[in-house]
């Protein structure tokens, strides 16, 4: 049979996927060496997107690498299955969220299997499955018992159409992200987790996460937002009102020219009733985006309250109090003293409203206002002449002695609100009794299961309108009571799922201590950087809370973290402004793009993250059908470092398709010369060509192993291609094969096939089956390298004559320039070219080139 150019990706991949499934090839072994590799589990939206493929291909390379290294690798998969999109689909398609969720998961499972991922489907979990959330409800009750979970009234963003609470990030220009309705501020009773009790632990723990990206740790550090400073109390002139300010720069107190309160400060809410200007301002601010990011970018605005504050050290001072949009109510006390000479935001506000400035620091070198630099204090009473550091200590001591303030550490981090007014989530297992108050559901009555006969009308939580589900008897007094109708934030399910994978079929508890002691923490955790703050922070908190409740001894759930970049694609816009899918567009001469259906011009936009809303997505099913899973996997990891954004291109994936066929052809060109079926013994001596290939083989093993361990997967692919070129060149160079050449080529091919297996597993297994029929390639193990062959003792120099390349020569790295030139002149081909000519100049670039000018 002629194997050249006969590689059929689809038939090969279908064959091996079937075999892997039938033999349960990726289930856990009993090896003593353990490795836990986990990609962030997906939401079952209905279709995998290319970003998923990049994530899971990356994780699969890591998992397969450690399998080949002889480890028992836990590599599970599940579904983050609760959330609002399922309810939206239920309303739109008249389908139960459970049906929609499981049907989507079935489709996506088939896509994941078509990618050839080495996943353990026997450990598959659904976060919406009562078998999963019975344990989450028990954990919630334990948190409630320990005071980690509690209920309080809190102001929320309320969507009056969806009748649901929105996070700040879900309020777009004052309107609900989904309904478009103007968002209202409401006070509601909400359930919280006391994450602030763990703020210092979470901050300190970042120091031990040495295998996390530094930028992710910085993001978490900033989110926790630890600040050390002073709380100072001020009086409102001619009233009984007082207010407190938290500041990290108390030494600037004498530079105060105004006070600023947040729009939700108690005094602002009180004064709005008597001042129409304040009322108008608050209404205007409450209709805007409420995210911290947006607030910081907005122009600084405010309204004078009509009141003045007093300065603790300046007796007859009258300092105006403003209500502003740039002071955050959730940080510190929601009030500041404005010192525009030394704060950029205060400076911008003071410029807008014509407020005065009082510089209180004379810098050591000239500075423009506003400035925050070291210097000596001026116009600051008893602080005059001190350095900034000296002044800070002095005023803190003085404030404390005179009972005007005290030192305090505050955190930007706030307790986690876990209440959601929606149906498709985990029911919070408590009962509200008018006599007994909050009564936890008994453990033996868990799980509290969602009713399936709900009606979706697009308004409010269907659980509230259900005729029977919420009406129960109080477990304590047996009187009429009601279930809690809020369900848990879906971040709760994703904050402990990694632990459940360790013991996925335990019916008695979420996991055994023995199982988590074996597998936790996760050795390699892989997912998008968009989860760098909330998901990872909540998971870290959950681990500590579980430890506090004696579930386990784990503090940090993820030992090593990798955050991959996004996959981007150009956008295409039709003449009517609608977005077009890539398959609807064709490229013609002159780089012009047209709509395939009618030939109308198409506008090509900038490359953006792939999204269904902009139609710049690529069909995974179509890519696999056209090119095969191995090609898609190879493209996802080629060229671009995995932490960077990847630009999708049809040229790129076609290039990877050609690369796979080249690998196939190189193998079949070489295998006939390697005598795989004969027992060749390792020769005692090797030719120069064999020595060079052996060095390339062992250096490739060494470098590829380190590239994979360092997540440098684009470098891994490059090294693999370079190794294939070396094998090809060896075949072209060696004319007659002796035992030495055959043994060397066999060694190289075995290593080559083994090392391609993590990224292109189907092709690797197919080729290995010709080498060792009926044996899984993992059984061959990862190839080992010889230390002595990592050190280069010869080098190939390119030989140029009058600037034109004439070939190469192998020389010792120890040779001096005279010896190198002598060897060149002894090579018949070069000797003939130079014979009878005067060498005017010889340039040798060590280990690269020798250039002769005649």
N, C-alpha and C positions, 0 to 999 in steps of 0.2 A: 504493500500500500504506500502511495506517495503522500506523506504527511505535510509536505510543503504547501502553505497557503490553504490548508484544509481545516483550519480551526473554526469551529462553530460555537460561538459563545453561549447561545441560548440552550442548545442541546446539552452542552457540557455543564452549564449551571443548573439546569433542571435535574440532570442525573445526580449530581453531587448533593444538591439540596434534599432530594428524596432520600438518598443514602444516609445523610446526616440526621434526618428526622427519624428514619426507621431505626437507626442504631443508637439514637440519643447521644450523639457524638460529643455534645458539649455539657453533659451533666457532670456533676462534681465527682471527682475521684477521691480516693482515700489518702492522697499524698499528704505528708506532714507539712509541707510548705504551702502556705495559704496566700491568696491574693484576691482582693475585692476591688473589682473595676465596675464603675457605675456611671451611666449617663443620666442626666436629669430626665425623669420620666415625662412623656408627652401628654398633652390634653387630646382626647380623641375627637378631633375636629372633623374627621372624615377623610382627609388626604394628608399624607406626608408631604412636606415641602422640602426643597433642596437644602435648606438650613438644617433640617433634621438629618438628612443624609450625611452632611459634613460632620455633624455631632456624633452620629452613631458609627460612621466609618472610622473616625478618629479613635473612638473608644474601642472599636473592634480590633484595630491594629494593636492597641495596648493589651487587650485581653488575649488575643491569639499569640502575641509575642511571649507572654508569661506562661501560656499553656505549653508552648514549644520549649520553654525553659524548664519544664517539668513541674510547674506549680498547679495546685488545685485552685482554679479560678472561679470565684463567684461572680457571675455576669448576668444579672437578672433583668427582667423588663416588667413594667406595669403601666397603669393608666391613672393620671391625675384627673379623675372623671367627674368631679362636681363643678358647679359654676353656672353663671348666668347665661352663657351661650346656649346651653341645653334648653333652658326655659324659653329663650328667644326662638329657638327652632321649634319647640313645642307649640308656641303661639302661631308661628308662621306656617308650619306644615301640618298642624293638627295631629301631632304625634306625641306620645308619652316620652319625657326626657330619658327614661331608662332605655326604651327601645332605640331611640336616636343614638344614645351613647354607646350601647353594646354593638349596634350595627356599624357605627363608625370605627370602633376598635377592631372589629373583624376585618374591615377593609385595610386598615393600617397595619394590622398584624401580618396580613398576607404580603404587604409591601415590604415590611421589615424582613420577612423570611425570604422574599425575592432578592434582597440585598446580600443574602448569605451570611447574616450576622450570627456570631457564635453565642446566642442567647439561651438561657435556661428557661424555657417556657413553662416548665413544671412549677416555677415559682411566681408565675404571673399573678398580679393583684390588681383589683379595681378599688379605688378609694370610695366609690359609691356602693360597694358591696357591704351589706350588714356584717358579714364575716370579718371584714376589715374594720369597719367603724364601731363595732361593739367594743373593741379595745380602745379606740379613741374616746368613746364616751366614758369608759372606765377611767382613763387617764384624766379626762376633764374633771370627773368627780373627785379624784385624788388631788388634783390641783385646787379644787374648791375647798376641800378639807384642809389643805395646807395654807390656804390664803393666797395662793398664786392666781386663782381665778376669782373674780369678784364682779359685782354689778353696781353700776352707778349711773346717775344722770349726766349726760354729756351733750354738748352742742355738736350737731352733725350737719352735713350737706344733704338736704332732702330733695329728691326728685319727685315733684307732685304728680307726674304722669306715671312713672314706673312705681311710685310709692315705695321707694327704696333709698337707703343711705348710699351716698357716693363718697369715695375717697377723694381727697383734694385733687389728685392727678386726673380724676374722671370728670372734673368740672372745666369745661372749655368755654372761655369767654362768658362765664356766668351761667352756662347752660349744661344740662346733662349730656354726657358724651353719646348716649344712645337715643334718648327721647327728644333732645333738643329743647326741653322745657327749661324755663328760668328756675334756677336752683334756689331753694329757701334754706334759711338757717332754722333748725329746730332743736329743742331739748328733748332727748329720748333716753329712756333707760337702756343701757347697753352693757354687754358682758365684755370684760377686759382680762387680759393676762398681765400680771405684774412684772413685766420685763425690766422695768426700771430698778427692781431689787437686784438685778444681775448686771447692771450697767458697768460697774467697775470690773467685775469678773470678765465680761465680754471684751472690755477694752484691754485688760491685762493679757487675756488669752491670745490676742493678736500677735504678741511678741513671740509666742511659741509656734506660730504657724509659719515656719521657715520655708515651707514648700508651697506657699500661696503666692500669687502675683502681688507685687508690692502695691500696684494701683488699686487692687481690690481691697487690700487691708486699709489703705488710706481712705477709701470711700466709706468703709464701715466705721473707721475712726471718726470721720467727719459727721457721719449720721448719728453716732452716739453723742458726739459733741460735748466733751467734758470741758468745762471752764471753771477756773478758780478766781474768785474775786470777793466782792463785798456786797452785802445788802444794806442800803442806806434808806432811812425813813425821812420823808419830806412832808411838810404840812401845806395844806391849801389855805392861802391867806384869807383871813376873816371868816373861816368856816371851821367845822369840827372834823372835816375830811383830812385823811392822810393817805399817802400812797408810798409804796416801796419801789426802789430801783435796784436791780442787780447790775453790777458793772465789773468788768475785768480791768478797768483803768481808773481806780478811785483817785489817783493822783491828779486827774484832770478836773476835779470837782470845782476848783476856783475859776475854770474857764466856761462854766455853764451860762448859756444865754437864753435857753428855753428848755421846757420839758416836753416830751412826746409820749403819748399813750397809744396803745394799739386800738383798733376799731372794736375789739371785743373786751376791752378793759372794763371792769365794773363801773368806774366813774364815767366812762364814755357812754355806757348804756344807761346810766342814771341821768346824765345831763342831756341826753337826746330828747328826753321828755319835755324839757324846758327851753330847748334851743332848736329852732327849725333848721338852722344851717347845719348843725351836727346831724340831725335826722336825715337830711338830704345827702350829706356826705357818706354816712354809714350805709344808706340804701345803695348809693352808687358803688361803694367799695364791695359790698356783699354780692353784687351782680357780676363781679369780675372773677377771673381765674383765682383759685385759692391755693395753688401750689406755691411752695416756698421759692422755687426757681423763678416763677413768673413775678412774684412779689419783689424779688431782688432786682429784676430787670426793669420794673416799672419806674416811671418818673416819680420822684418823691413829692407827695401831695399831703395837704392837711387842712384843718380848719381850727381857728382859734376858739377855745372853749368858753372864753369869757372869764376865766379864772386865772389866778396867779399862784405860783408856789414860792416858798421861802427857802433861802439858803441856810444850812445849819451853822455856818461860820460868818455869815454876813447879815447882821441883825435886821436891817430895814429893807431887805431886797424884795423886789417884785419881779418874778420871773414868769413869763407867759407860758401857759400850758396849752399844747396843741393836741388834737386827735390826728394821727397820721396813718398813712398806708404802709409805711416801711418798717414799723415796729411790729414784731411777731408776738402774738399773744401766747403762743405755746412755748416760748423760750424765755427763761428768766422770770420776771414778774410782769411782762407786758408793758413796761414803762422804762424810759431812759432819761438821763439828763443830756441835753444836746450841747456838745462842745465843738462847734464847727471849725475852729482853728486847727483841730487835731483829729478829725474824723471825716472821711470822704462823704458818707451819706448825710451826716449832719451839715456839712459844708454845702452840699447840693440843695438841701432843704432851706438853709438859711439864705442862700442866694435867691431862691425863688420867692421868699416871703420878706426879704429885706431886713433880716435879723442881724444883730451885731455879732462881732467875733472878738474873743479875748485870748490871744496867745499866752499860754502859761508855761511854755518850755522854750528856752533859748537854745537852739541846737548848736552843737560844737562846730558844725560847718553850715554854710548858707543853705537854706531850704525854702521851697515855695509852700505857701499855705494851700491846703491843709497838710500837716506833716505829723508823722508819728515816729520820731527818732529819739535817740538818746541826747541828753543835754542837761541844762540846769534850770530849775524852776524859777519863774518870775511871776510877779503879780499874783502870788498864791499865799499871802499871809505868812503863817509860821513855816511854810514849806520853802520859802525863798532861799535860793542858793544851793539847795540839795540837788543831787542827781535824781533822775526819774526813779531808779530803784530805791534810793534812800527815802524819797518822798512817798512812795507806795507803802513801805513798811511803817513810816511815821503816821500817815493818815489812817491806816488800818488800826493802829494802836490807839490813836486819838478817838476815832469813832467808837471803838469798843469801850474805852474808859468813860466816855461821856454818854454811853448808851444811845448813840445815834445810829449805830449800825453794827454789823458783825461780819466776820469772814464766812464764806460759804462756797461750796462746790456744787455746781449745777450741771445738768446734762440736757442736751437738746433732745435726746431720746425720750419718748413718751410711752406710756403703757399701751399695749397692743389691743385695739378694739377688735374683738373677734365676732361680734354680732353682725349677721347679715339678714335683711328682711326678704328672704327668697326661699323658694321651695327646694330646689335641687342642691341640697347640701346635707351635712350631717346634723341631725336634730340635737339641740342642746338638751341634755338629759336632766331637766329640773321641772318641777311642778310649782305653780304659783297658787297658794291657798290664801283666801281672804282672812283666815284665822291664824294659820301657822306661818305664813310668809313663804319664803323660798324653801322648798323641800326637795332634796336630791332624790332621783329615782333609785330604787334599790338595785344593787348589782345583779340580783337574780332576775330582775325584770328587764335587763338589757338584752338585746339592743332595742332602743326606741326606734322603730322603723317608720319610714315615710309612707303615707297612704298613696296608693297608685291611682285612686279614683278622684283625682283633683281636676278642677276646671281652670284653664288658663284664659284669662280675659284681658291680660296686658296691664292690669292695675293691681298693685299690691301683692302681698304674699298669699298664694292660694291656701296655705295652711290656716290662715286666719279665717278664711271663708268656708273651710270644710265643715260640714254639718256635725260631725261626730268626733273627729280625730283629737281635737284639743280638749275636749270635755272629758274629764276623768275625776275619780274620787281621790281626795288627799290621802296619801299613804299613812299620814300621822293621825288625823282626826276623823277620817272617812267622810268628810263633808265634800260638797261640790268644789271642784278646783279646775284649773286649766294648765295644759302643758305650755312650756315655752315654745313659741312659734318661730323665734329666730333660729337660723341655722348657723353653723360655724363657717368662718372665713376659710376659703379653700387653701390658704397658706398653712392652715393647721394640718391638713392631711399630708402636705408635702414636707412638713417639719419632722416627720418621724418614719416615713415609708421605708427609708434605707435600713432602718432597724428591723422592720417587719420582714424584709427580704431574707434576713439571716435565719428566720424561723417561720416561714410563710404559712405553714399548715398547723401551727399551734392553736388549738381551739380554746385552751384554758387561759392563756395570757398573750399579750402582744408579742412577746419573745421570751425565751429563757435566758438567764444570765450566762449559761454555758455557751449558748449559740452566739451571743454578742461578744463574749470574751474571745471566741474563736475568730470572728470575722471583723469586728469593729476595731478601730475606725476604718472607714472606706479608704483604701490605699490610693485610688485614682478616681477623682470625681470630676466629671466633664460636662460643661454646659455653657450657655450663652452669658456674656458679660452683663446682660440686662437683669440678671438675677443676682448680681454681685452684692446688692444691699439687702433687700427685704427677705428673700427666700433664705439666703445663707445666714443672715443674722437671726431670723426666726428659728432656723434649724439648730444653730449654735445655742440659742436660748433654751430650746426644747431639751437639748441634751443635758444642760445643767439642771433644768427643772425636773427631768426624769431622775437625775442623780439625787436631787434633794428629796424626791419621793421614794428613793430606795429601789428604783427599777433596775439600775445598772450603775457602773462606775465610770462611764464615759463622759468626758467634758467636751472634747472637740470631735465632732462626727466625721470630719473630712481631713485626712492627713495631708493629701496632696490635691491641689485644685488646678484645673486648667480651663480657661474661658476662651472658647474659639470665637473668631470673627464671624461677621454676617456674610451671606452670599448676596451679591448685588447684580443687577441687570439694568440695561437701558430701558427707558420707558418710550412707548410709541403712542402718539396721539393722532386721531383722525381729524378731518377737517371740521367735524361738528363738535370737537373738543373731547370726545369720548376716548378712553384708553383702549388699546388693542393688544391682544396677546401676540407673542413673538411669531407664532405659527400663522397669524393673519397678515404678516408683513413679509414682503420680499425685497431684496436688495438688488438694484440694477446698476448699470454702468455709471461711473462717476460718483459712487458712494451715495446715490439717491435711493430713498426708500418709498415704497408704494404699497397701498392696500392690495392684497392679492385678489380680492373678490371683484373690485371694480377699477383698479389701476389709479385710484386717486392718491395724491401726494400725502405722505405721512411725516409728521414732525418727530424727530428723534430727540428725546430729552436726556438729561444727565442720568448716570447710573445711580440707582437707589436700591435700598434693601428690597428684596423680592417681597411682594405683597399682593394678595388677591384684589385689593381695592384698586391697584394701579395696573393690574393685568400683566405685570412683568415677571410672571412665574413660569417655570418650566415643568412639564409633566414628567414625574418620575417614571410612571408606567411606560410612557413613550420612550424615554431615554433607555430604559432597560430593554425594551423590545427592539430598539434600533441598534444599540451599542453593547448591551449586556451589563450586568451588575458590576463586574470587575472593572470595566472601563469607567463607569460612573464613579466607583470608589477611588480609582487611581486619579481621576481628574480632580476630585474633591480635595485630594491631599498633595497634588503636584504644584510645583512652582511657588505658590503663595504660602508664606509661613502661616500655620493654622490659627495663630492669634490675630492675624490681620484679616481685613475684609477681602473676600474672594470675588473677582470679576468674572461672571459667567461669560463664556464665549463658545460658539459652535466650533470655531477653529481649534480651541483647546481640547474639547472632548474628542474631536476627530483625531487630533494628534495622539491622544492616549489610546484610542482604538488601534491606530497604526503601531503604537509601541507594543501593545499586547501581541499583535501578530508577529512583530519582529522578535519578541521573546520566544514565541512558539517556533519560529523558523530557525532561530539560533540553536535552540535545543535539538531540533531534529537534524540540523546540519552537523551537530557535534556528537550526538549519541551513537551514531554508527562507528565513530572513531574511538569511543571510550571503552568499548567491550564491557558493558554493564553486566553481562551475564557470565563473565569470567572472573575468577578470584585473582585479581592482580595484587601482588605484594608491593609494598612501598619500596621504590628503588633507593639505592644507596647514593647514587649520583644523579644530578639533573643537568640538562642543557641550560644555556643561558636563557632561552625563551621560556622553558619550563620554570626556571627560578623566578623569572619576572611574573609569570602568571600566578605562581604560588604566593608571591609577595602580595600581588593584587588581591588574591582570594582572601588571605588572612587579614590584610588591612581593611578590606571591605567588611568582613565579619566584625572586626573591632569597631570600625566607624559607624556601621549601620546599627549595631547594638546600642551604642551611645547616643546616636541620633534618635532612636525610638524612645530610649529612657528619658531623654531630654525634651520630648515632644517636638523635636525638629523634623517633622514628618516630610516636609518638602525636601529637606536635605537627604532624608532616607531614600526618597524616590530618585533623587539625582544620583546618589551613590549606587543605587541598584542599576540604573541605566548605564553608568560608567563601567560597572562590573560586566554588564552584558556586552558592551563594546570591547572590553578586554578579552572576553571569551571569543568573540567574533574575530578579533584581530589575530589571536593565537591560531585559530583555524586557518586563517589566510596566510600566516607566516610559515607554519610547520608544513612541510611538503610530505615527509615520510614519518609515520607514527611508529615509534618504538614503545616499549613498556613504560618508559619514563614519561613520554608525551601523553600516552593514553591514560596513565594513572593520574597525572596532573590535571588533565581535562575532566576526568571523572570526578575528582575532588572538587573542582571549580563548579561543575554542573550541579552536583548534590548541594553544595552551599548556596548556589544561585537559586535553585528551586525552593529550598527551605526558607530562604530569606525573602522570597517574594510572597510567601504564604500569608503573612499578616494582612497585606494590602490587597492582593489579588488571589484569594484562597481557592477559587474554583479552578483556575488555570494551573495553579501550583499543585493541587491535588491530582488533577488530570495528568500532568507531566510525571509526578511522582509515581502514579500507578503504573507507568511503563517501566520505571526503575525498579519498583518493589511492589508487584501486583498484590492487591487485597489488603494492603497495610495503610492505615491512616498516617498522613504525613507528620502528625504530632508525635507519633511513636519514634520518628527519626530523631527528634530532639533538635534543639538549636545548635548549629555548628559551632565548634570551638576553634579558637585561633592559637597559633604557636607564637609565643612572645618574641622569639628570635626573628621571625619573619616580619615583624612590625617595623624593624629598623632597616632603613634603606642603605645598601652598600654599593649599589650602582644607580645610575640615572641615565635617562634617555635624553640626548641633546638633539635638537633640530639643527641640520647643517644647511646654511645658506651660502650661495656663491653669487656675488653681485646682486644681493637682495632677493634672489629667487631660491625657494626651498628645493633642495635636491635629495632630501632623505633624512634619516636619523642614524645615530650611532649610540651604542651602549658603552658607557665608560664608568670607571670606579669613581665614587664621590671623593676619594682621597687623591686623585690625580691632580697635578698642577697644570697650568695652561700649556706649558711646553709639551708635556706628555699627552695632553688631549689632542693638540695639533698633530703630533706625531702619529697618533692612532688614526686620525682622519686621513692623513696622507697615505696610510697603509691600506685603506679600503680601496679595492680596485676601481669601483665606480667613481669615487671622488678623485682618486689618483689620475684617472683618465681625463677628467674634466679640468684638472689643474696642470696637467703635464705641459711643459714648455711655456708656462705663463708665470709672470712675476707677481708674487703676492705683495700687494702694496699695503694692506692693512688687515689685521685679524682682531676681531672683537669677540670676547667670550663672556656671555652672561651666565654666571654659575648656575648649573642644574637646569638651564633652559635652552640656550642657543649658542652656536658658534657661527659667526658671520665672517666670511672671507671676501675681501675685495681684491680683484686682480686687474 
